[in-house]
């Protein structure tokens, strides 16, 4: 048994020895196949493009220098060892020969593996010297050395320090896409691309996209952008006639950021093909050749200028602007960036000639008049967007309601209002299942941060109206139509503007609103609005006016507002008196009497309010009695006789005989109502005049067509004479000087004083209070119903 075990052990031992020697023999055969006699790996020689074609043979490569950390340059994630590279620089390549390594021909230089190099290289110096050539015999230092000096203005690889070469090779090996502290390294790389395309005229399909990538990646340097932009433009110009629109858009992918030469070539192509300019190219044309000065603040926020230009260009030139070239072409010159090909020496000592011949292209700018509207468009856009970007810079980039208010109208549709959510929430909280909401001035003012005060200033009221409209809503009554300022606790109607952009009210709407206000005010004089009066008012508007659906909605909201708080007829009378001439006020008076008699009854309170509003409009009381008598509500025998007195040049009217007595009747005379409606139509047209008045700089209102006052002497007061009134418009200084002599003025005294100085009462009141709020911190004049109070302590303090 022991003998059998011994035999088995010997057999296993022999089998193990045979297996050992067999594996060792196999390993030797493998080593012989994979390694050359000198121990280096045998690799298939890759194909190389270039002039001349480089031979790919193995050479001994200096291992990469040790990497040290630095905050200035990022250490590569991996630097491949020379023995692991796919392609290596050959030892038997010809010395001092300029070779090209193109796409898909990776190389390794001093341990830096470069994929898709697109660079020139050599073993030893070449003549003439090529600035971008990687001479592999030159030493390479450390890429992370913080003491590496800056590059010269015209960098040349052979003249770089070892550390500078290390940085350049590091950038090439990391995809030529990492951040650069010095743009000179990218310039050095571009020198080789430039020579390959323009001198060798090879690999254009690879070089042009690579230059476009560099141009997009490194935009911080204006010089770099200019040189690379000129290169792209020149390459496109050489093939201009054969390019399609798709090709030209590939050359110039973002036409809003084109350089001057790129713009020239793009413009030449569209003019040559007879195609209208896209807005992006038109923007670049105007930006480069209009001579319009674009402030730095606008350039910093150029996206707003581009959006505004686009909207207005497409509106002005619906199909795009078409241009034609001038008779003589433009010779597009190219100035190389590389110092190696910048110039060639001519046969004349001391003279140089350009190496790149100019390329002739169509020249639409030779007919500059065809661009006049385009250049004016850019100028207007710059002026209109400048206030917005100025406010934006003051707010450190935040869009507030003040900033939004300065935004051009075309841009508001694309930018949401900063307080949009607040307006929407306020409307939903107060709408009460209606299409409008009744809110207080205070709730609106708090959204935009206005402080609590008894009455907003005129400027604050107008700002409130505008910012609410910017948020997609409208306030009624509109302060621009009402001609006054809002009180803090005043109730207003808030309506959302239609989403279909049909929220513009017609020019006649203010007169509709005023007639509604007058009608409700008269009807509510007796403390109760009769359904008959309400129905008559609705019928009148339906039969006599053509209203849009939104205008009807606005009038319904105003009616709801006026029913809750009837308007002041005295205040309305003052507005009519200041806005209309005497003859027009008589026509309005007829409309008011017609509304009063609509229900067949004249309440004493209604009669009293008619007396008040007629007095406020400075219409004689006798005219009211005459209108009432004509409507059948007063005995003509009791009505005063109204005649026109004679003058020096005309005869007066004869006093007629007393009329026959008319039996009192409370039935509605349909013919009289029809006549009243006809007269009311005339009144509506007349009331439009109130709102065609033009507000002057001083705040006065001038009726359309009214002549300017002549030979009015304005008292000029120096700031030294009335130092406390500095900043107040000169025309109001003598008025204020007189007002300061008393603390209380009756309304009649105030009106008389103001008119003596050729001013208007309401405008004077507002102008002085606006000045006082700015200079003194509060209103100076307080307008009560029958008097004007002067806070003289405010001036004295």
ABEGO torsion letter per residue (X at the ends): XAAAAAAAAAAAAAAAAAAAAAAAAAAAAAAAAABBAAGBBBBBBBBBBEOBBBBBBBBBBBBBBBBBBBAABBBBABBBBAAABABBBBAABBBGBBBBBBBGBBBBBGGBBBBGAGBBBBBEBBOBBBAABBBAABBBBBAABAABBBBBABBBAAABBAAAAAAAAAAAAAGGABBBABAAAAAAAAAAAAAAAAAAGBGAAAAAAAAAAAAAABAABAAAAAAAAAAAAAAAAAAAAABBAAAAAAABABAAABBAAAAAAAAAAAAAAGBBBBAAAAAAAAAAAAGBBBBAAAAAAAAAAAAAAAAAAAAABAAEBBBBBBABBBBBBBBBABAAAABBBBABBGBBBBABBBBBBBBAAABAAAAAAAAAAAAAAAAAAAAAAAAAAAAGGBBBAAAAAABBAAAAAABBBAAAAAAAAAAAAAAGGBABBBBBAAAAAAAAGBBBBABBBAAAAAAAAAAAAAAGBBBOBBAAAAGBBBBAABBBBBBBBBAAGAABBBAAAAAAAAAAAAAAAAAAAAGBBBAAAAAAAAAAAAAABBBBAAAAAAAAAAAAAAAABBBBAAAAAAAAAAABBAAAAAAAAAAAAAAAAAAGBBBAAAAAAAAAAAAAAGBBAAAAAAAAAAAGABBAAABBBBBBBBBAABBBBBBBBBBBBBBBBABBBAAAAAAAAAAAAAAAAAAAAAAABBBBAAGBBBBBGBBBBBGBBBBBBBAAABAAABGBBAAAAAAAAAAAABABBBAAAAAAAAAAAGBBAAAAAAAAAAAAAAAAGBBABBBBAABBBBBAAAAAX
